[in-house]
């Protein structure tokens, strides 16, 4: 089921296509849920860092929906808040719509690297192709990948691990938010400098 968190039919269609790619790789290859999570999270971090560079090019301050400045902490806070909401929405779906991702011991022993590399390559290539074809802006791409991230997280947290909403939120805050913060803080200013528009301290 396609979430209602997209602004245009093109965004929803792109998400649906990428979700099918994710589903196919999880069910027909040795790709594990943890590998899929790491790959999608890395892509999401890259998009957020690029978005920070975009913000630095904007004239004046950029504010979030709550009228707070969209600096790096604000960007991370905003994205994590939406990610937790998306996970909670998926928790409310019928169980058959969020089938469990197999634990590592439930899979046969296969070298994970080739499957992970193929999935990472397919995900990035198809997102770029769709972005070019539909002229999706950066925020749209972030929303699409964030939805995929929520899909994998919700299946791991609520179906495989049977976590409560409170425990899931804590895991997102303690494990996902620091990764996003570290990546954007490390790469965002460099990307902004490359555009010659990093804000002065």
N, C-alpha and C positions, 0 to 999 in steps of 0.2 A: 504494500500500500504506500503510495506516494504521500509524504508529509505535506501539509498545507503551508509550509514555511517559505515558499518561493514566490517571487514577485511576478514571474511571467511563465507562460506555458513552456517556453524554451528551456528555462531553468529546470522546471519539473521533469521535462523529457530527458534532459541531460543527466539529472540525478537518477531517473529510472534506468537509463542505459548503464550507468556506472554501477548501480546497485546490482544489476543482473550480472555484470562482469565480476563483481565481488562474490556474489552467490555462486557463480560457476567455478571460480577458482577455489572457493572453500569446499565445495562438494565434489569436485572432480580431480583436484590435484592435492599434493601434500602440503599446501599452504595451511598454516595453523592460524587460529584466531589471534594469537599474540603477534605473529608476523604481520598479519593484515592490519592489526591495530597500529603497530609501529610504522608501517609504510604510510598509512593514511594520516597518522599524526605528523609524520615528517613533512608530507605534502602540505598539510594544513599550516604547519609552522612556517614553511616557505612562503605561502600565500599571505600570511599575516605580516611577515617581514617586508614583503613587497608592498603591502597595503600601507605599512608605516612609512615607507619611502614615498608613496603617493601622498600621504598626509603632509609630509614635509614640503611638498611642492605646492600645497594649497596656500593661498594668501590668507594670513591670519590664522587664528586657532580653529581647530575642528572639534566639535562637541559631540558627545554620544546622546542617546535618547533622553538621558536624565540631565542634560546640559552640563556635564562635567567634561573637562578638557580630555581629548583623546590622545594622551601621551602613551608611552609604552605600558605602564601599569593600567591605565584606563582601557587601552585596547585589549589587554589580556583579561581584565576583569569583565569587560563586555562580552567577549567571546566565551569565556568560561560560564558566565551566567546563562547564555543561550544554549551552550552545550548541555548543561545540567537540565534545563527545561526540556530539551529535545529528548534526553534520556528518560526523563520522567514520563513524557508523552508515550514513548515506546513501551514503557513498563505497563501502561494501561491497555496495550493491545492484547488481543487473545493470544494464548500461548502458542498456537500453531503458526502465528504470524511472526514469531520470534524464536524459531527453533534453536536449540542449544548449539553452540560451537563446541566441537569435540575438544576435550582435554587432551594434552599431548599423549598420555598413556593410552588413549583410545584409538590412536592412529598407528598405522604401520610405520616402521622405521624407514624413512626415506630422507635423503639429503635435502634439507629445506631450502638451501640457497637458490637453486635454479627456479623453483616455483615462486619464491618471493621476488626474485629479480624479474621474472616474466610478468607477475602481477603489477609490480611497481612501474615497469615500462609501459604496460598496457594502460594503466590508470592515468599516468601523466600524458601519454600520447592522445588518448581519447578525450581527455578533458581539454587539451590544447586544441584539438580538431573541432570539438563542439564550441569552444570559446570563439575560435576564428569564424566558424560557420554562422553562429548566432549572435556574434558580437557581444558576448557576455562580458560585463565589466568585472573588475576585481572582486567587488563585494559579492556578486552573484556566484563566482567561483568559490569564494570562501564559504558561502552558505551551502553550496552543493557538497563540498568536501566535509564540512562540519556535520551535515546530515549523515553522511557515510560513517564518519567517526562515531556519531551517536548510535548508529545501527549496531556497529561492532561492540561498542562499550555496553549498550543495553543488553545484548545477547550474553556477553561474558558476565556482567554484573548481576543481572536479574534472572537469567535462565540457567546459565552454567553454575554460577556461584550462589544463586538464591540470596542476593544481598537485599537489605532494606533500602528504602529511598535515602535515609539518613547516612547509611554506610556508603552508598554509592556516591553521594555528594562529597563525602569526606575523601573518598579515593580520588575523585576528580580533582579536588582542591590540593591534595597532597602529592599526587603523581602526575597528573596531566598539566595543571597550571604551572608548576615549576619548569617543566620541559618547555612549554610555550614561552614563558617569561625569559628563560635563559637564551632560547634561540632568537627571539625577536630582539632582545637587548644586545646580543652579539652580532647579528647580521643586519638588523634594521638600520642602525646608524651607518654602517658601511655602504649599504645600498643607497641610503640618502646622500652620502658624500659623493657616490658615483654620479648622482644627478646634480651635485653641486648645490643642494638645497637643505642640508642638515641644519636644524635650528641651532643657534649659538647658545652656549650655557649661560 
